Amino acid sequence: MKKIKLEIKALSPLAISRQKPGGSISECEGYIPGSVIRGAIAGAILQQSNQQLSDLSQNGGDFQTLFLGDNPAIFQNAYPSKGNAILRNQTEKIGVLPATALSSKTKSGFKTDQNNGVFDSLIDRFCAENYGLAYDPTCPEEKGGRVEPFTGFYSKLSNKYHSVSIQKRLLTRVGINRRRATSEEEILYSIEVINESETNPQHEKSVIFKSEIIVADENLSNQLENFIELNRQSFRIGGSTSRGLGKVEIKLNGIAIQEDIDAKIRTKMQILTDRLIKRWEDWSKIYKPIQELDKNRYFFTLNLQSDAILTEKWQRTTVISAKMLKQFTEIEDDLLELEAAYSSYDYRSGWNSAWGLMKDVELVTNKGSVYLFSTTQPDKWYAALAKLELEGVGERTCEGFGQVEICNDFHLVMREESV
């Protein structure tokens, strides 16, 4: 199995629109969904099939296996990057903040001269509930200052967190009379787009998104890599591409073969468990718990890094229960417990260009949702969780839904250590 890392540079405004079911207004997403990347690459391959320019399109079986097979390639969402990590030769981690992240109500954001910082509340909430107390934190930088959930994307460089966002603008267009091929009177419309560049007081820089494609077959991975490299500036992403929007350049930012991923999961689970036990002991110095913490239990979290389509007993749900997790991983563990869940929901639809039809409206669990599990048999779970982190959970994972991270390290940021 190979992981192809992509760096997507916007060369023109991107119209990654999303219309809520039942609504009449199209909103622009702040990222590039995996389904959009998948459609753009598949469309480019099929476009070249008529000219027999693509190795993938010349052999129908390769295209079928890559996009429609039993184990298709997984196209993950592309999230905005700081853009300067490569210039400084630093490894950048891009992710979605967990639903348990909190920040000051008046000066929210990662710690700067103007902002009071962000911290996580998962471990403290767990302790408070098991001590029979209400958890109502305040901002550590302000006496009695209120806090509220802090959501969005983050970039981590040299163990320092940064907020990542993109700038949008409205483009006004005039309707065209198809019979006369001239502008139509009284027809004006606006399209919300992502800016192709980011302007700040120091300089202007291109907007860059980062994504990954996970391919099970090494031969297909090499073919896909070659195709992307040869057509790096030929891809069009999003809507209104015939009007000059959606032009991007896709670069391969290295290919990583998964090695020792089980050991990484083991380490992250151990660190989270140790921090939770340490915090529990800190609480015990002041309060008395309802019941003692079982020191033989190991804790781990599932953090949704993209929206997920979850089903239990043929019904949509927003909670990954212990039973569902055992079904995802095919692990038998009667002592697995769901300790806490923080999730919300939304509705998603879309447009299938191949069929020329609207996609079904799906109830999705929002990215950033957090599920805390515990078990007394951690050895059973290392390999299974590592596989889950690669393949995702729920339905339509090949389109970027259901991306998960095990034990997001932001849960280790305590209130007094806000970043």
GUMIKE-560192 format. One record per residue (C-alpha): residue number from 0; chain; residue in three letters; x, y, z negated. Coordinates in steps of 0.25 Angstrom, whole numbers, plus 5000, padded with zeros to 4 digits. Last residue first. Layout:
N
+-----+----+-----+------+------+------+
:   i : ch :  aa :   px :   py :   pz :
+-----+----+-----+------+------+------+
: NUM :  A : ALA :    X :    Y :    Z :
...
+-----+----+-----+------+------+------+
//
This chain:
419
+-----+----+-----+------+------+------+
:   i : ch :  aa :   px :   py :   pz :
+-----+----+-----+------+------+------+
: 418 :  A : VAL : 4996 : 5109 : 4910 :
: 417 :  A : SER : 4989 : 5107 : 4896 :
: 416 :  A : GLU : 4997 : 5100 : 4886 :
: 415 :  A : GLU : 4988 : 5103 : 4873 :
: 414 :  A : ARG : 4976 : 5098 : 4880 :
: 413 :  A : MET : 4983 : 5085 : 4885 :
: 412 :  A : VAL : 4989 : 5082 : 4899 :
: 411 :  A : LEU : 4990 : 5067 : 4899 :
: 410 :  A : HIS : 4977 : 5065 : 4907 :
: 409 :  A : PHE : 4984 : 5073 : 4918 :
: 408 :  A : ASP : 4992 : 5060 : 4920 :
: 407 :  A : ASN : 4981 : 5054 : 4928 :
: 406 :  A : CYS : 4979 : 5040 : 4923 :
: 405 :  A : ILE : 4976 : 5032 : 4935 :
: 404 :  A : GLU : 4973 : 5040 : 4948 :
: 403 :  A : VAL : 4960 : 5038 : 4956 :
: 402 :  A : GLN : 4956 : 5040 : 4970 :
: 401 :  A : GLY : 4941 : 5036 : 4972 :
: 400 :  A : PHE : 4938 : 5043 : 4985 :
: 399 :  A : GLY : 4949 : 5046 : 4995 :
: 398 :  A : GLU : 4942 : 5040 : 5008 :
: 397 :  A : CYS : 4948 : 5026 : 5006 :
: 396 :  A : THR : 4942 : 5026 : 4992 :
: 395 :  A : ARG : 4928 : 5026 : 4998 :
: 394 :  A : GLU : 4922 : 5019 : 4986 :
: 393 :  A : GLY : 4927 : 5018 : 4971 :
: 392 :  A : VAL : 4941 : 5018 : 4966 :
: 391 :  A : GLY : 4954 : 5022 : 4972 :
: 390 :  A : GLU : 4964 : 5013 : 4980 :
: 389 :  A : LEU : 4978 : 5018 : 4975 :
: 388 :  A : GLU : 4974 : 5021 : 4960 :
: 387 :  A : LEU : 4966 : 5009 : 4960 :
: 386 :  A : LYS : 4978 : 5001 : 4964 :
: 385 :  A : ALA : 4986 : 5007 : 4952 :
: 384 :  A : LEU : 4974 : 5004 : 4943 :
: 383 :  A : ALA : 4974 : 4989 : 4947 :
: 382 :  A : ALA : 4989 : 4988 : 4945 :
: 381 :  A : TYR : 4989 : 4994 : 4931 :
: 380 :  A : TRP : 4976 : 4988 : 4926 :
: 379 :  A : LYS : 4978 : 4975 : 4921 :
: 378 :  A : ASP : 4990 : 4979 : 4913 :
: 377 :  A : PRO : 4982 : 4989 : 4905 :
: 376 :  A : GLN : 4974 : 4978 : 4898 :
: 375 :  A : THR : 4969 : 4985 : 4885 :
: 374 :  A : THR : 4960 : 4995 : 4894 :
: 373 :  A : SER : 4956 : 5010 : 4894 :
: 372 :  A : PHE : 4949 : 5018 : 4905 :
: 371 :  A : LEU : 4948 : 5033 : 4906 :
: 370 :  A : TYR : 4941 : 5038 : 4919 :
: 369 :  A : VAL : 4943 : 5052 : 4925 :
: 368 :  A : SER : 4936 : 5060 : 4936 :
: 367 :  A : GLY : 4945 : 5069 : 4943 :
: 366 :  A : LYS : 4938 : 5066 : 4957 :
: 365 :  A : ASN : 4923 : 5066 : 4956 :
: 364 :  A : THR : 4915 : 5054 : 4956 :
: 363 :  A : VAL : 4907 : 5053 : 4969 :
: 362 :  A : LEU : 4893 : 5051 : 4973 :
: 361 :  A : GLU : 4893 : 5049 : 4988 :
: 360 :  A : VAL : 4885 : 5055 : 4999 :
: 359 :  A : ASP : 4887 : 5046 : 5011 :
: 358 :  A : LYS : 4895 : 5051 : 5022 :
: 357 :  A : MET : 4890 : 5060 : 5033 :
: 356 :  A : LEU : 4890 : 5055 : 5047 :
: 355 :  A : GLY : 4899 : 5056 : 5060 :
: 354 :  A : TRP : 4904 : 5042 : 5058 :
: 353 :  A : ALA : 4919 : 5044 : 5060 :
: 352 :  A : SER : 4918 : 5058 : 5054 :
: 351 :  A : ASN : 4911 : 5054 : 5041 :
: 350 :  A : TRP : 4907 : 5066 : 5034 :
: 349 :  A : GLY : 4906 : 5068 : 5019 :
: 348 :  A : SER : 4899 : 5065 : 5006 :
: 347 :  A : ARG : 4902 : 5067 : 4991 :
: 346 :  A : TYR : 4894 : 5069 : 4979 :
: 345 :  A : ASP : 4899 : 5073 : 4965 :
: 344 :  A : TYR : 4902 : 5066 : 4952 :
: 343 :  A : SER : 4909 : 5068 : 4938 :
: 342 :  A : SER : 4919 : 5060 : 4930 :
: 341 :  A : TYR : 4925 : 5059 : 4916 :
: 340 :  A : ALA : 4926 : 5045 : 4911 :
: 339 :  A : ALA : 4931 : 5039 : 4898 :
: 338 :  A : GLU : 4935 : 5026 : 4891 :
: 337 :  A : LEU : 4932 : 5016 : 4902 :
: 336 :  A : GLU : 4936 : 5003 : 4896 :
: 335 :  A : LEU : 4944 : 4991 : 4901 :
: 334 :  A : LEU : 4943 : 4980 : 4891 :
: 333 :  A : ASP : 4936 : 4970 : 4900 :
: 332 :  A : ASP : 4947 : 4971 : 4910 :
: 331 :  A : GLU : 4946 : 4963 : 4923 :
: 330 :  A : ILE : 4953 : 4971 : 4935 :
: 329 :  A : GLU : 4947 : 4972 : 4949 :
: 328 :  A : THR : 4952 : 4986 : 4950 :
: 327 :  A : PHE : 4939 : 4993 : 4955 :
: 326 :  A : GLN : 4930 : 4983 : 4948 :
: 325 :  A : LYS : 4938 : 4985 : 4934 :
: 324 :  A : LEU : 4936 : 5000 : 4936 :
: 323 :  A : MET : 4921 : 4999 : 4939 :
: 322 :  A : LYS : 4919 : 4991 : 4926 :
: 321 :  A : ALA : 4927 : 5001 : 4918 :
: 320 :  A : SER : 4918 : 5012 : 4923 :
: 319 :  A : ILE : 4922 : 5022 : 4934 :
: 318 :  A : VAL : 4912 : 5033 : 4932 :
: 317 :  A : THR : 4906 : 5041 : 4942 :
: 316 :  A : THR : 4895 : 5031 : 4947 :
: 315 :  A : ARG : 4888 : 5028 : 4960 :
: 314 :  A : GLN : 4879 : 5015 : 4959 :
: 313 :  A : TRP : 4881 : 5002 : 4966 :
: 312 :  A : LYS : 4885 : 4996 : 4952 :
: 311 :  A : GLU : 4896 : 5006 : 4950 :
: 310 :  A : THR : 4901 : 5015 : 4962 :
: 309 :  A : LEU : 4911 : 5026 : 4962 :
: 308 :  A : ILE : 4914 : 5035 : 4973 :
: 307 :  A : ALA : 4927 : 5043 : 4969 :
: 306 :  A : ASP : 4931 : 5057 : 4971 :
: 305 :  A : SER : 4946 : 5059 : 4970 :
: 304 :  A : GLN : 4957 : 5058 : 4960 :
: 303 :  A : LEU : 4948 : 5050 : 4950 :
: 302 :  A : ASN : 4956 : 5048 : 4938 :
: 301 :  A : LEU : 4956 : 5034 : 4932 :
: 300 :  A : THR : 4962 : 5034 : 4918 :
: 299 :  A : PHE : 4970 : 5024 : 4910 :
: 298 :  A : PHE : 4970 : 5020 : 4895 :
: 297 :  A : TYR : 4977 : 5008 : 4888 :
: 296 :  A : ARG : 4970 : 5001 : 4876 :
: 295 :  A : ASN : 4979 : 4994 : 4866 :
: 294 :  A : LYS : 4979 : 5006 : 4857 :
: 293 :  A : ASP : 4964 : 5005 : 4855 :
: 292 :  A : LEU : 4960 : 5019 : 4850 :
: 291 :  A : GLU : 4953 : 5019 : 4836 :
: 290 :  A : GLN : 4938 : 5021 : 4835 :
: 289 :  A : ILE : 4930 : 5034 : 4832 :
: 288 :  A : PRO : 4943 : 5041 : 4831 :
: 287 :  A : LYS : 4947 : 5050 : 4818 :
: 286 :  A : TYR : 4952 : 5064 : 4821 :
: 285 :  A : ILE : 4964 : 5072 : 4819 :
: 284 :  A : LYS : 4976 : 5063 : 4819 :
: 283 :  A : SER : 4968 : 5053 : 4828 :
: 282 :  A : TRP : 4967 : 5063 : 4839 :
: 281 :  A : ASP : 4983 : 5063 : 4841 :
: 280 :  A : GLU : 4982 : 5048 : 4840 :
: 279 :  A : TRP : 4972 : 5048 : 4852 :
: 278 :  A : ARG : 4981 : 5057 : 4860 :
: 277 :  A : LYS : 4993 : 5047 : 4858 :
: 276 :  A : ILE : 4984 : 5036 : 4862 :
: 275 :  A : LEU : 4979 : 5044 : 4875 :
: 274 :  A : ARG : 4993 : 5048 : 4878 :
: 273 :  A : ASP : 4998 : 5033 : 4877 :
: 272 :  A : THR : 4987 : 5028 : 4886 :
: 271 :  A : LEU : 4989 : 5039 : 4897 :
: 270 :  A : ILE : 5004 : 5035 : 4897 :
: 269 :  A : GLN : 5002 : 5020 : 4898 :
: 268 :  A : MET : 4991 : 5022 : 4909 :
: 267 :  A : LYS : 5001 : 5030 : 4917 :
: 266 :  A : THR : 5012 : 5021 : 4915 :
: 265 :  A : ARG : 5004 : 5008 : 4919 :
: 264 :  A : ILE : 4999 : 5016 : 4931 :
: 263 :  A : LYS : 5013 : 5019 : 4936 :
: 262 :  A : ALA : 5017 : 5005 : 4934 :
: 261 :  A : ASP : 5006 : 5000 : 4943 :
: 260 :  A : ILE : 5010 : 5010 : 4954 :
: 259 :  A : ASP : 5024 : 5004 : 4954 :
: 258 :  A : GLU : 5024 : 5005 : 4969 :
: 257 :  A : GLN : 5014 : 5011 : 4979 :
: 256 :  A : ILE : 5021 : 5015 : 4992 :
: 255 :  A : ALA : 5021 : 5030 : 4994 :
: 254 :  A : ILE : 5022 : 5036 : 5007 :
: 253 :  A : GLY : 5027 : 5050 : 5008 :
: 252 :  A : ASN : 5020 : 5064 : 5010 :
: 251 :  A : LEU : 5015 : 5061 : 5024 :
: 250 :  A : LYS : 5011 : 5074 : 5030 :
: 249 :  A : ILE : 4997 : 5078 : 5035 :
: 248 :  A : GLU : 4995 : 5091 : 5042 :
: 247 :  A : VAL : 4981 : 5097 : 5042 :
: 246 :  A : LYS : 4971 : 5104 : 5051 :
: 245 :  A : GLY : 4957 : 5104 : 5045 :
: 244 :  A : LEU : 4952 : 5116 : 5052 :
: 243 :  A : GLY : 4953 : 5121 : 5066 :
: 242 :  A : ARG : 4939 : 5121 : 5070 :
: 241 :  A : SER : 4938 : 5107 : 5075 :
: 240 :  A : THR : 4943 : 5102 : 5061 :
: 239 :  A : SER : 4930 : 5108 : 5055 :
: 238 :  A : GLY : 4930 : 5098 : 5044 :
: 237 :  A : GLY : 4941 : 5091 : 5036 :
: 236 :  A : ILE : 4955 : 5086 : 5040 :
: 235 :  A : ARG : 4962 : 5087 : 5054 :
: 234 :  A : PHE : 4974 : 5078 : 5056 :
: 233 :  A : SER : 4984 : 5081 : 5068 :
: 232 :  A : GLN : 4995 : 5087 : 5060 :
: 231 :  A : ARG : 5001 : 5074 : 5054 :
: 230 :  A : ASN : 4998 : 5066 : 5066 :
: 229 :  A : LEU : 5011 : 5058 : 5067 :
: 228 :  A : GLU : 5013 : 5057 : 5052 :
: 227 :  A : ILE : 4999 : 5053 : 5050 :
: 226 :  A : PHE : 5000 : 5042 : 5060 :
: 225 :  A : ASN : 5013 : 5037 : 5055 :
: 224 :  A : GLU : 5008 : 5036 : 5040 :
: 223 :  A : LEU : 4995 : 5029 : 5045 :
: 222 :  A : GLN : 5004 : 5019 : 5052 :
: 221 :  A : ASN : 5013 : 5017 : 5040 :
: 220 :  A : SER : 5001 : 5015 : 5031 :
: 219 :  A : LEU : 4994 : 5005 : 5041 :
: 218 :  A : ASN : 5007 : 4997 : 5040 :
: 217 :  A : GLU : 5007 : 4998 : 5024 :
: 216 :  A : ASP : 4993 : 4993 : 5023 :
: 215 :  A : ALA : 4986 : 4998 : 5010 :
: 214 :  A : VAL : 4986 : 5013 : 5014 :
: 213 :  A : ILE : 4984 : 5024 : 5003 :
: 212 :  A : ILE : 4983 : 5038 : 5009 :
: 211 :  A : GLU : 4987 : 5049 : 5000 :
: 210 :  A : SER : 4984 : 5064 : 4999 :
: 209 :  A : LYS : 4990 : 5077 : 4997 :
: 208 :  A : PHE : 4985 : 5091 : 5002 :
: 207 :  A : ILE : 4993 : 5103 : 5006 :
: 206 :  A : VAL : 4988 : 5117 : 5008 :
: 205 :  A : SER : 4999 : 5126 : 5015 :
: 204 :  A : LYS : 5006 : 5137 : 5008 :
: 203 :  A : GLU : 5006 : 5152 : 5007 :
: 202 :  A : HIS : 5015 : 5159 : 4998 :
: 201 :  A : GLN : 5018 : 5166 : 4985 :
: 200 :  A : PRO : 5004 : 5173 : 4982 :
: 199 :  A : ASN : 4996 : 5161 : 4986 :
: 198 :  A : THR : 4990 : 5156 : 4999 :
: 197 :  A : GLU : 4987 : 5141 : 5001 :
: 196 :  A : SER : 4986 : 5136 : 5015 :
: 195 :  A : GLU : 4976 : 5128 : 5024 :
: 194 :  A : ASN : 4964 : 5134 : 5016 :
: 193 :  A : ILE : 4954 : 5123 : 5012 :
: 192 :  A : VAL : 4941 : 5126 : 5020 :
: 191 :  A : GLU : 4927 : 5131 : 5017 :
: 190 :  A : ILE : 4919 : 5133 : 5030 :
: 189 :  A : SER : 4910 : 5144 : 5033 :
: 188 :  A : TYR : 4899 : 5146 : 5043 :
: 187 :  A : LEU : 4893 : 5156 : 5053 :
: 186 :  A : ILE : 4882 : 5155 : 5062 :
: 185 :  A : GLU : 4874 : 5167 : 5065 :
: 184 :  A : GLU : 4877 : 5167 : 5080 :
: 183 :  A : GLU : 4884 : 5156 : 5086 :
: 182 :  A : SER : 4899 : 5157 : 5091 :
: 181 :  A : THR : 4901 : 5153 : 5105 :
: 180 :  A : ALA : 4901 : 5139 : 5112 :
: 179 :  A : ARG : 4888 : 5142 : 5119 :
: 178 :  A : ARG : 4881 : 5129 : 5117 :
: 177 :  A : ARG : 4889 : 5125 : 5104 :
: 176 :  A : ASN : 4886 : 5139 : 5097 :
: 175 :  A : ILE : 4897 : 5140 : 5087 :
: 174 :  A : GLY : 4896 : 5143 : 5073 :
: 173 :  A : VAL : 4905 : 5153 : 5066 :
: 172 :  A : ARG : 4915 : 5150 : 5056 :
: 171 :  A : THR : 4919 : 5156 : 5042 :
: 170 :  A : LEU : 4931 : 5149 : 5035 :
: 169 :  A : LEU : 4930 : 5149 : 5020 :
: 168 :  A : ARG : 4942 : 5147 : 5011 :
: 167 :  A : LYS : 4948 : 5137 : 5002 :
: 166 :  A : GLN : 4961 : 5137 : 4994 :
: 165 :  A : ILE : 4967 : 5124 : 4988 :
: 164 :  A : SER : 4969 : 5119 : 4974 :
: 163 :  A : VAL : 4980 : 5112 : 4966 :
: 162 :  A : SER : 4982 : 5115 : 4951 :
: 161 :  A : HIS : 4996 : 5112 : 4946 :
: 160 :  A : TYR : 5001 : 5102 : 4936 :
: 159 :  A : LYS : 5016 : 5101 : 4932 :
: 158 :  A : ASN : 5022 : 5087 : 4930 :
: 157 :  A : SER : 5032 : 5091 : 4941 :
: 156 :  A : LEU : 5021 : 5094 : 4950 :
: 155 :  A : LYS : 5007 : 5090 : 4948 :
: 154 :  A : SER : 4996 : 5095 : 4957 :
: 153 :  A : TYR : 4982 : 5096 : 4952 :
: 152 :  A : PHE : 4968 : 5095 : 4958 :
: 151 :  A : GLY : 4955 : 5100 : 4953 :
: 150 :  A : THR : 4948 : 5100 : 4939 :
: 149 :  A : PHE : 4949 : 5107 : 4926 :
: 148 :  A : PRO : 4938 : 5104 : 4916 :
: 147 :  A : GLU : 4935 : 5115 : 4906 :
: 146 :  A : VAL : 4942 : 5121 : 4894 :
: 145 :  A : ARG : 4938 : 5132 : 4884 :
: 144 :  A : GLY : 4948 : 5140 : 4876 :
: 143 :  A : GLY : 4947 : 5138 : 4861 :
: 142 :  A : LYS : 4961 : 5144 : 4859 :
: 141 :  A : GLU : 4967 : 5144 : 4873 :
: 140 :  A : GLU : 4979 : 5137 : 4879 :
: 139 :  A : PRO : 4974 : 5123 : 4874 :
: 138 :  A : CYS : 4961 : 5125 : 4881 :
: 137 :  A : THR : 4950 : 5119 : 4872 :
: 136 :  A : PRO : 4945 : 5105 : 4871 :
: 135 :  A : ASP : 4931 : 5100 : 4868 :
: 134 :  A : TYR : 4932 : 5085 : 4865 :
: 133 :  A : ALA : 4921 : 5080 : 4856 :
: 132 :  A : LEU : 4925 : 5070 : 4845 :
: 131 :  A : GLY : 4921 : 5056 : 4842 :
: 130 :  A : TYR : 4936 : 5052 : 4841 :
: 129 :  A : ASN : 4934 : 5043 : 4854 :
: 128 :  A : GLU : 4928 : 5055 : 4861 :
: 127 :  A : ALA : 4939 : 5064 : 4857 :
: 126 :  A : CYS : 4950 : 5054 : 4861 :
: 125 :  A : PHE : 4945 : 5052 : 4875 :
: 124 :  A : ARG : 4943 : 5067 : 4877 :
: 123 :  A : ASP : 4957 : 5069 : 4873 :
: 122 :  A : ILE : 4962 : 5059 : 4883 :
: 121 :  A : LEU : 4954 : 5065 : 4894 :
: 120 :  A : SER : 4956 : 5080 : 4891 :
: 119 :  A : ASP : 4966 : 5084 : 4901 :
: 118 :  A : PHE : 4974 : 5097 : 4902 :
: 117 :  A : VAL : 4974 : 5110 : 4911 :
: 116 :  A : GLY : 4982 : 5123 : 4908 :
: 115 :  A : ASN : 4979 : 5137 : 4903 :
: 114 :  A : ASN : 4980 : 5144 : 4916 :
: 113 :  A : GLN : 4986 : 5158 : 4919 :
: 112 :  A : ASP : 5000 : 5157 : 4916 :
: 111 :  A : THR : 4999 : 5142 : 4921 :
: 110 :  A : LYS : 4994 : 5129 : 4915 :
: 109 :  A : PHE : 4985 : 5121 : 4925 :
: 108 :  A : GLY : 4971 : 5128 : 4927 :
: 107 :  A : SER : 4960 : 5134 : 4919 :
: 106 :  A : LYS : 4962 : 5148 : 4912 :
: 105 :  A : THR : 4948 : 5151 : 4907 :
: 104 :  A : LYS : 4942 : 5137 : 4906 :
: 103 :  A : SER : 4955 : 5131 : 4901 :
: 102 :  A : SER : 4958 : 5117 : 4907 :
: 101 :  A : LEU : 4953 : 5103 : 4907 :
: 100 :  A : ALA : 4956 : 5090 : 4914 :
:  99 :  A : THR : 4947 : 5078 : 4911 :
:  98 :  A : ALA : 4941 : 5078 : 4925 :
:  97 :  A : PRO : 4955 : 5074 : 4930 :
:  96 :  A : LEU : 4963 : 5083 : 4939 :
:  95 :  A : VAL : 4964 : 5078 : 4953 :
:  94 :  A : GLY : 4978 : 5075 : 4958 :
:  93 :  A : ILE : 4990 : 5079 : 4965 :
:  92 :  A : LYS : 5004 : 5074 : 4961 :
:  91 :  A : GLU : 5016 : 5081 : 4967 :
:  90 :  A : THR : 5030 : 5075 : 4967 :
:  89 :  A : GLN : 5040 : 5086 : 4969 :
:  88 :  A : ASN : 5050 : 5089 : 4980 :
:  87 :  A : ARG : 5048 : 5104 : 4978 :
:  86 :  A : LEU : 5043 : 5106 : 4993 :
:  85 :  A : ILE : 5035 : 5094 : 4991 :
:  84 :  A : ALA : 5027 : 5099 : 4979 :
:  83 :  A : ASN : 5024 : 5112 : 4986 :
:  82 :  A : GLY : 5010 : 5109 : 4991 :
:  81 :  A : LYS : 5003 : 5110 : 4978 :
:  80 :  A : SER : 4994 : 5099 : 4984 :
:  79 :  A : PRO : 4979 : 5098 : 4987 :
:  78 :  A : TYR : 4972 : 5085 : 4986 :
:  77 :  A : ALA : 4971 : 5075 : 4998 :
:  76 :  A : ASN : 4961 : 5064 : 4995 :
:  75 :  A : GLN : 4965 : 5049 : 4996 :
:  74 :  A : PHE : 4965 : 5041 : 5009 :
:  73 :  A : ILE : 4964 : 5026 : 5006 :
:  72 :  A : ALA : 4968 : 5017 : 5018 :
:  71 :  A : PRO : 4958 : 5006 : 5020 :
:  70 :  A : ASN : 4958 : 4993 : 5013 :
:  69 :  A : ASP : 4946 : 4986 : 5019 :
:  68 :  A : GLY : 4948 : 4993 : 5032 :
:  67 :  A : LEU : 4942 : 5005 : 5037 :
:  66 :  A : PHE : 4953 : 5016 : 5037 :
:  65 :  A : LEU : 4966 : 5009 : 5038 :
:  64 :  A : THR : 4961 : 4995 : 5042 :
:  63 :  A : GLN : 4952 : 5000 : 5053 :
:  62 :  A : PHE : 4963 : 5010 : 5058 :
:  61 :  A : ASP : 4973 : 4998 : 5059 :
:  60 :  A : GLY : 4963 : 4989 : 5065 :
:  59 :  A : GLY : 4960 : 4998 : 5076 :
:  58 :  A : ASN : 4975 : 4998 : 5081 :
:  57 :  A : GLN : 4977 : 5010 : 5090 :
:  56 :  A : SER : 4972 : 5019 : 5080 :
:  55 :  A : LEU : 4982 : 5016 : 5069 :
:  54 :  A : ASP : 4994 : 5017 : 5079 :
:  53 :  A : SER : 4988 : 5031 : 5084 :
:  52 :  A : LEU : 4990 : 5037 : 5097 :
:  51 :  A : GLN : 4981 : 5029 : 5105 :
:  50 :  A : GLN : 4974 : 5041 : 5111 :
:  49 :  A : ASN : 4960 : 5037 : 5107 :
:  48 :  A : SER : 4965 : 5032 : 5094 :
:  47 :  A : GLN : 4971 : 5046 : 5091 :
:  46 :  A : GLN : 4958 : 5051 : 5086 :
:  45 :  A : LEU : 4956 : 5039 : 5078 :
:  44 :  A : ILE : 4968 : 5041 : 5070 :
:  43 :  A : ALA : 4965 : 5056 : 5068 :
:  42 :  A : GLY : 4951 : 5052 : 5063 :
:  41 :  A : ALA : 4957 : 5042 : 5053 :
:  40 :  A : ILE : 4967 : 5052 : 5048 :
:  39 :  A : ALA : 4956 : 5063 : 5047 :
:  38 :  A : GLY : 4946 : 5054 : 5041 :
:  37 :  A : ARG : 4955 : 5049 : 5030 :
:  36 :  A : ILE : 4960 : 5063 : 5026 :
:  35 :  A : VAL : 4945 : 5067 : 5025 :
:  34 :  A : SER : 4941 : 5055 : 5017 :
:  33 :  A : GLY : 4953 : 5057 : 5008 :
:  32 :  A : PRO : 4947 : 5071 : 5004 :
:  31 :  A : ILE : 4955 : 5083 : 5007 :
:  30 :  A : TYR : 4955 : 5093 : 4995 :
:  29 :  A : GLY : 4948 : 5105 : 4990 :
:  28 :  A : GLU : 4935 : 5102 : 4997 :
:  27 :  A : CYS : 4928 : 5112 : 5005 :
:  26 :  A : GLU : 4913 : 5114 : 5001 :
:  25 :  A : SER : 4902 : 5112 : 5011 :
:  24 :  A : ILE : 4889 : 5119 : 5008 :
:  23 :  A : SER : 4875 : 5113 : 5011 :
:  22 :  A : GLY : 4873 : 5104 : 4999 :
:  21 :  A : GLY : 4865 : 5091 : 4998 :
:  20 :  A : PRO : 4878 : 5082 : 4998 :
:  19 :  A : LYS : 4890 : 5092 : 4995 :
:  18 :  A : GLN : 4897 : 5096 : 5007 :
:  17 :  A : ARG : 4912 : 5094 : 5007 :
:  16 :  A : SER : 4922 : 5101 : 5016 :
:  15 :  A : ILE : 4936 : 5099 : 5019 :
:  14 :  A : ALA : 4938 : 5110 : 5029 :
:  13 :  A : LEU : 4953 : 5112 : 5029 :
:  12 :  A : PRO : 4959 : 5125 : 5034 :
:  11 :  A : SER : 4971 : 5123 : 5043 :
:  10 :  A : LEU : 4985 : 5117 : 5042 :
:   9 :  A : ALA : 4982 : 5109 : 5029 :
:   8 :  A : LYS : 4994 : 5100 : 5024 :
:   7 :  A : ILE : 4990 : 5086 : 5020 :
:   6 :  A : GLU : 5001 : 5078 : 5013 :
:   5 :  A : LEU : 4999 : 5064 : 5013 :
:   4 :  A : LYS : 5004 : 5052 : 5005 :
:   3 :  A : ILE : 5003 : 5038 : 5010 :
:   2 :  A : LYS : 5001 : 5028 : 5000 :
:   1 :  A : LYS : 5005 : 5014 : 5004 :
:   0 :  A : MET : 5000 : 5000 : 5000 :
+-----+----+-----+------+------+------+
//
